[in-house]
Amino acid sequence: MSRVWALEHGVEVMAAPTRATASWLERWRYPEDDSPRDLRIDLLRGLVMCVMVLVHIEIFSWFDLLVWERVGLVSGAEGFVLLSGVVLGLVHHRIVVRDGWQASATKLWHRAAQLYRVNVVLTGSILLLTYVPGLATTAVTTFRDLGTNTVYPLYPTHAAPWWAQVASILTLRATPHQFQVIGLYIVLMAVAPAVIWMLSTGRVRALLAVSWILYFRYWAFPANLIDAQFEYAFPLFTWQLLFVHGLAFGYHRKAVMAWLTGWRGVTFVAVSAVVFLAFLVFSQSNPNPYAPAWSRLAWVEPGTFYRIYGDYFTKKLLGPGRLLDYAACLAVAYVVLTYGWTIINRLAGWLLIPMGQASLYVFIVHVYVVLLISNLPPFAGLVPAYGSGSPWLNTLAHAASLLLLWTMVKTQFLFRWIPR
């Protein structure tokens, strides 16, 4: 083929933009290599941690227009459990290949024991702080159901015998509601070796089948397994679904990513984008009375919205709509991070990646930040303060809390004693 013929027929003119487009995509996409860490997952974990911090400091700020189930009907807790499973799957696949299943199981049980000690120490420290005169601790020792305005105590009263107070902590029956998910994580970590064994022996389908059976079992018979406090917010039978699927994804990440590069994967991502946009629009009609009226759409009547939410999107039961929404969010987020990594990393990586890599540390310390904010003069006696105070002042408090936690991570404050 001559150059003249190519120019006349537009072949070279068509090829040049294609090469330029490919070059542009390569510059901006995530660099795929053999690194043991996937910074996209670290960034997502950091984002999840920020969402949980903002939600747990119960004052209305402009951040809440994004984190109050407004980017789809999902919350940070799902991401915390799912992405923790993904990271464990990635790490323990290498451990099993290098050192065998027993080495993996030993590390997981040691981690479960460490988390249990952390839970006991943190919960016990909050109990001791309730005896400090003038210190308000209700922000972390009670839970207010904003729907019914009912307040639930999370700790025994001071009138209870000391041994009963200690026993409630040791049996996971007392803990700040901002930290309850760690109780779930302790149990999941303790059974993770069995999950890893099934994954390492090729029993993936059987594993996922058992996970779904347990999920539907709770829908049919909603009874807690061990009656720990965390099960009233995160029932073990339902929330194990996210953890198990996260472990499976992380353990077989290369195979899953290879599948995603085929036409089935492209179709899956396209469908996920449509689902994500549909739920994004639907979530804007959330009639949450604490959000300004101008920030809500009126496309769905409030009664209809609450009925659909209760049937398909409940957080405690991990409704099927919520699961579908989160799967779509995660798929879209992963693709966006893959092909827009350079710019996203420049804009937000400095904040989110360090917090994602030290997510347990952030999650531990943030309980004390919640307590601190609830005792500052502008907010004392107002937590939860939805609808109270200046949104601008509240936004400043939220931003300052995130920056404080980020600074503590960057300076490795108390890293020697607080696990990461």
KAVEN-V874510 format. One line per field, one symbol per residue. ss: DSSP state (H for helix, E for strand, - for the rest). A space follows every 50 residues. Layout:
BEGIN
ss->???
END
This chain:
BEGIN
ss->--HHHHHH--HHHHHHHHHHHHHHHHHH----------HHHHHHHHHHHH HHHHHH--E----HHHH--------HHHHHHHHHHHHHHHHHHHHHHHH- HHHHHHHHHHHHHHHHHHHHHHHHHHHHH--------HHHHEEEE----E EEE--------HHHHHHHHH------HHHHHHHHHHHHHHHHHHHHHHHH ---HHHHHHHHHHHHHHHHH--------HHHH---HHHHHHHHHHHHHHH H-HHHHHHHH--HHHHHHHHHHHHHHHHHHHHH---------HHH----- -HHHHHHHHHHH-------HHHHHHHHHHHHHHHHHHHH-HHHHHHHHHH HHHHHHH-HHHHHHHHHHHHHHHHH---------E-----HHHHHHHHHH HHHHHHHHHH----------
END
